[in-house]
Each structure stands twice: as C-alpha cells, then as structure tokens.
Amino acid sequence: MSALINVEVAYALPDKQLIKALEVPVGTSAIDAVRLSGIDGDFDDLTLEPTLQVGIFGKAIKAD
C-alpha cells in the first residue's frame, strides 16, 4: 500500500476562488494533483494543458 499525503489545490480569479483538499499517493506530480482534484470542472476557462503554470506557496514549479 502506498503512503498518502494531504494536498490542497487552489485556483483563483478576481471574482471566484476555490480550494480543494485531497489525499494523493506520495510522489504524485503537481499536475496530477490538479487533475485528480477536478478543479478544472469548476472554472470554464481553466484547461489542463502542458503549458499550465503551477506553484507551491506562490513559487513557480514544473508541473510534472
């Protein structure tokens, strides 16, 4: 059994913000956590493309 960690995926626009908490296996990439959260279903303009910029605590990171 793989160990799990708690993560939060957040997305914000000037008029709408959302944070989703989930458990993912240790080693899950940032982009995979975003995909698993399903947060793209809550924002019409959010698409999970390879060019999606992600960060941890405001610091840009590679999505994979």
C-alpha positions, 0 to 999 in steps of 0.5 A: 500500500502506498503512503498518502499525503494531504494536498490542497489545490487552489485556483483563483480569479478576481471574482471566484476562488476555490480550494480543494483538499485531497489525499494523493499517493506520495510522489504524485506530480503537481499536475496530477494533483490538479487533475485528480482534484477536478478543479478544472470542472469548476472554472470554464476557462481553466484547461489542463494543458502542458503549458499550465503554470503551477506553484507551491506557496506562490513559487513557480514549479514544473508541473510534472 
